[in-house]
Amino acid sequence: MEIKTNRSRETINARVVPPPDKARLARKKAGRKLGNNHIAGRRFVTVLKTLGKVGAFLLLLVFMLSIFVYSFTSEKFNLRKVTVYGCKELDHRNIEKIIRRDFPENILRIDLPKLKKRLEKETWAKEIEIRRVLPSDLIIYVQERVPSVIFEMNNELMIADKDGILLGRYEPRFGKLDVPVLKGLMGEDAESYCLYQEENTGRIQQALFMLSEIESGLPQHTQRISEVDVSDRENLKVLLVDDTAELYLGEKDYLKRFRTFINNLSEYQKLKIQYDEFASIDMRYDGQIVYRPRRENAE
């Protein structure tokens, strides 16, 4: 019995391909969907965390801003009391007046470096230290200048500290300043003196250095000096008590030159008997002393 078919030999010999496994494909697709959902979920959580952090930051910012606004606008922080320590010549009431007049009422708005600079412009104020005491007080510590020199200006005696800062007219309440009177500073009055502040400071400090140097070696003889002329910084001149002759000490070796003069006082006294008065005694030359009699007596 023969069975015939219409399929060709190629068809018969062709490889039979089984149908796709639908269940496997379904599992792969399901896995991909689950993976995508997991990534999307993690991204969503990350976004939520970021939003939470931003929200917390914004809340903190708003809170801090509200505190800032409250602090700088609330009457609770308005200046109530100013306490000043260290005033002797300065008037503490004037210091408080300056603060209340020229600076904000709220103490948190007061620029402390600016206030310090302003108060140190006052004549007697050398250094100012300021402390805030919340909510409404200020404490001011004052270091005043100390009178160190007396000098003559426009036929008046004035006082200054060691930095050459003019403090005002000399008054008996300052007591006795055991220092010679300085002459030769620049300026006819307080205003013009301040115009030459740097130069005057230099002259005063040079005179104080000279006196200190002499004091270090001949403390018992510094009381003999009544005046110091600083008009020529290359040649400081001193005037002795009960004498009219200027002693020229130059610009250095003050102790050495003054000591030489003291060691030759007996010679000077003999010359005074002969010439009566001298205009100057020049100590600037090593190994010799130059005495210059007054012109009228020399003739």
WOJO-V990436 format. One record per run of one state. SS is the DSSP state (hx for helix, st for strand, lp for the rest). FROM is the first residue (numbers start at 1). LEN is the number of residues. Records with the same first field share a line. If there is no record, write none. Layout:
BEGIN
SS: FROM-LEN, FROM-LEN
END
This chain:
BEGIN
lp: 1-8, 14-8, 74-1, 79-2, 86-6, 103-3, 110-2, 120-5, 134-3, 145-4, 154-2, 161-5, 170-2, 175-6, 184-6, 196-1, 218-4, 230-6, 241-5, 251-3, 264-1, 276-2, 283-7, 294-1, 299-1
hx: 9-5, 22-52, 75-3, 92-11, 107-3, 112-8, 172-3, 190-6, 197-21, 222-3, 254-10, 265-11, 295-4
st: 78-1, 81-5, 106-1, 125-9, 137-8, 149-5, 156-5, 166-4, 181-3, 225-5, 236-5, 246-5, 278-5, 290-4
END
